[in-house]
């Protein structure tokens, strides 16, 4: 049993749909293992839930290379920065910010160490979790230009949505009861 399946068993009964949705992700064979586990890992990192990140990274390490795991982590990290900045630029009414250079390093986007479409999917998923419409739009356009189907793009966002719901369900359940010793 994988660490994700074990985590799935800890999701409380009030979140049965979340548990079922996570199980469906694990059974989804429409994406390559690298694409699937990269989505899971980048999305888990975006939720900032330590238990979820740990379980998914353990499972991902069985199917992804260290370079691919690093790329998924890079996608989550650089999107954390970009999503804040570009969401601000998109939302602020002062147009002056739209023409100012962002002065943010993001070289990893040009050379992620994995297939560019995988990295873009992971970045899209994190941007969806972080709620940056400008970044979601930019990554969707890049993916479509690279020939990625709308079905694959929708699947990536579905993965992000379900991973986010797993994090919320785990947090809503609160800490596991400790066992008395002695």
URWO-V499208 format. One record per residue. N is the residue number from 1. RES is the residue in three letters. SS is DSSP state (a for helix, b for strand, c for the rest). OMEGA is omega as a letter, one per 40 degrees, with the letter a starting at -180 (999 if undefined). Layout:
n->N res->RES ss->SS omega->OMEGA
n->N res->RES ss->SS omega->OMEGA
//
This chain:
n->1 res->UNK ss->c omega->a
n->2 res->UNK ss->c omega->i
n->3 res->UNK ss->a omega->i
n->4 res->UNK ss->a omega->i
n->5 res->UNK ss->a omega->i
n->6 res->UNK ss->a omega->i
n->7 res->UNK ss->a omega->i
n->8 res->UNK ss->a omega->i
n->9 res->UNK ss->a omega->i
n->10 res->UNK ss->c omega->i
n->11 res->UNK ss->c omega->a
n->12 res->UNK ss->c omega->a
n->13 res->UNK ss->a omega->i
n->14 res->UNK ss->a omega->a
n->15 res->UNK ss->a omega->a
n->16 res->UNK ss->a omega->i
n->17 res->UNK ss->a omega->i
n->18 res->UNK ss->a omega->i
n->19 res->UNK ss->a omega->i
n->20 res->UNK ss->a omega->i
n->21 res->UNK ss->a omega->i
n->22 res->UNK ss->a omega->i
n->23 res->UNK ss->a omega->i
n->24 res->UNK ss->a omega->i
n->25 res->UNK ss->a omega->a
n->26 res->UNK ss->a omega->i
n->27 res->UNK ss->a omega->a
n->28 res->UNK ss->c omega->i
n->29 res->UNK ss->c omega->a
n->30 res->UNK ss->c omega->a
n->31 res->UNK ss->c omega->i
n->32 res->UNK ss->c omega->i
n->33 res->UNK ss->a omega->i
n->34 res->UNK ss->a omega->a
n->35 res->UNK ss->a omega->a
n->36 res->UNK ss->a omega->a
n->37 res->UNK ss->a omega->i
n->38 res->UNK ss->a omega->i
n->39 res->UNK ss->a omega->a
n->40 res->UNK ss->a omega->a
n->41 res->UNK ss->a omega->a
n->42 res->UNK ss->a omega->i
n->43 res->UNK ss->a omega->i
n->44 res->UNK ss->a omega->i
n->45 res->UNK ss->a omega->i
n->46 res->UNK ss->a omega->i
n->47 res->UNK ss->a omega->a
n->48 res->UNK ss->c omega->i
n->49 res->UNK ss->c omega->a
n->50 res->UNK ss->a omega->a
n->51 res->UNK ss->a omega->i
n->52 res->UNK ss->a omega->i
n->53 res->UNK ss->a omega->a
n->54 res->UNK ss->a omega->a
n->55 res->UNK ss->a omega->a
n->56 res->UNK ss->a omega->i
n->57 res->UNK ss->a omega->i
n->58 res->UNK ss->a omega->i
n->59 res->UNK ss->a omega->a
n->60 res->UNK ss->a omega->a
n->61 res->UNK ss->c omega->i
n->62 res->UNK ss->c omega->a
n->63 res->UNK ss->c omega->a
n->64 res->UNK ss->c omega->i
n->65 res->UNK ss->c omega->i
n->66 res->UNK ss->a omega->i
n->67 res->UNK ss->a omega->i
n->68 res->UNK ss->a omega->i
n->69 res->UNK ss->a omega->i
n->70 res->UNK ss->a omega->i
n->71 res->UNK ss->a omega->i
n->72 res->UNK ss->a omega->i
n->73 res->UNK ss->a omega->i
n->74 res->UNK ss->a omega->i
n->75 res->UNK ss->a omega->i
n->76 res->UNK ss->a omega->a
n->77 res->UNK ss->a omega->a
n->78 res->UNK ss->a omega->i
n->79 res->UNK ss->a omega->i
n->80 res->UNK ss->a omega->i
n->81 res->UNK ss->a omega->a
n->82 res->UNK ss->a omega->a
n->83 res->UNK ss->a omega->i
n->84 res->UNK ss->a omega->a
n->85 res->UNK ss->a omega->a
n->86 res->UNK ss->a omega->i
n->87 res->UNK ss->a omega->i
n->88 res->UNK ss->a omega->a
n->89 res->UNK ss->a omega->a
n->90 res->UNK ss->a omega->a
n->91 res->UNK ss->a omega->a
n->92 res->UNK ss->c omega->a
n->93 res->UNK ss->c omega->a
n->94 res->UNK ss->c omega->a
n->95 res->UNK ss->a omega->a
n->96 res->UNK ss->a omega->a
n->97 res->UNK ss->a omega->a
n->98 res->UNK ss->a omega->a
n->99 res->UNK ss->a omega->i
n->100 res->UNK ss->c omega->i
n->101 res->UNK ss->c omega->a
n->102 res->UNK ss->c omega->a
n->103 res->UNK ss->c omega->i
n->104 res->UNK ss->c omega->i
n->105 res->UNK ss->c omega->i
n->106 res->UNK ss->c omega->a
n->107 res->UNK ss->a omega->a
n->108 res->UNK ss->a omega->i
n->109 res->UNK ss->a omega->i
n->110 res->UNK ss->c omega->a
n->111 res->UNK ss->c omega->a
n->112 res->UNK ss->c omega->a
n->113 res->UNK ss->c omega->i
n->114 res->UNK ss->c omega->i
n->115 res->UNK ss->c omega->a
n->116 res->UNK ss->a omega->a
n->117 res->UNK ss->a omega->i
n->118 res->UNK ss->a omega->a
n->119 res->UNK ss->a omega->i
n->120 res->UNK ss->a omega->i
n->121 res->UNK ss->a omega->i
n->122 res->UNK ss->a omega->i
n->123 res->UNK ss->a omega->i
n->124 res->UNK ss->a omega->a
n->125 res->UNK ss->a omega->i
n->126 res->UNK ss->a omega->i
n->127 res->UNK ss->a omega->i
n->128 res->UNK ss->a omega->i
n->129 res->UNK ss->a omega->a
n->130 res->UNK ss->a omega->i
n->131 res->UNK ss->c omega->i
n->132 res->UNK ss->c omega->a
n->133 res->UNK ss->a omega->i
n->134 res->UNK ss->a omega->i
n->135 res->UNK ss->a omega->i
n->136 res->UNK ss->a omega->a
n->137 res->UNK ss->a omega->a
n->138 res->UNK ss->a omega->a
n->139 res->UNK ss->a omega->i
n->140 res->UNK ss->a omega->i
n->141 res->UNK ss->a omega->i
n->142 res->UNK ss->a omega->i
n->143 res->UNK ss->a omega->i
n->144 res->UNK ss->a omega->i
n->145 res->UNK ss->a omega->i
n->146 res->UNK ss->c omega->i
n->147 res->UNK ss->c omega->i
n->148 res->UNK ss->c omega->a
n->149 res->UNK ss->c omega->i
n->150 res->UNK ss->a omega->i
n->151 res->UNK ss->a omega->i
n->152 res->UNK ss->a omega->i
n->153 res->UNK ss->a omega->i
n->154 res->UNK ss->a omega->i
n->155 res->UNK ss->a omega->i
n->156 res->UNK ss->a omega->a
n->157 res->UNK ss->a omega->i
n->158 res->UNK ss->a omega->i
n->159 res->UNK ss->a omega->a
n->160 res->UNK ss->a omega->a
n->161 res->UNK ss->a omega->a
n->162 res->UNK ss->a omega->i
n->163 res->UNK ss->a omega->i
n->164 res->UNK ss->a omega->a
n->165 res->UNK ss->a omega->i
n->166 res->UNK ss->a omega->i
n->167 res->UNK ss->a omega->a
n->168 res->UNK ss->a omega->a
n->169 res->UNK ss->a omega->i
n->170 res->UNK ss->a omega->i
n->171 res->UNK ss->a omega->i
n->172 res->UNK ss->a omega->i
n->173 res->UNK ss->a omega->a
n->174 res->UNK ss->c omega->a
n->175 res->UNK ss->c omega->i
n->176 res->UNK ss->c omega->i
n->177 res->UNK ss->c omega->i
n->178 res->UNK ss->c omega->i
n->179 res->UNK ss->c omega->i
n->180 res->UNK ss->c omega->i
n->181 res->UNK ss->c omega->i
n->182 res->UNK ss->c omega->999
//
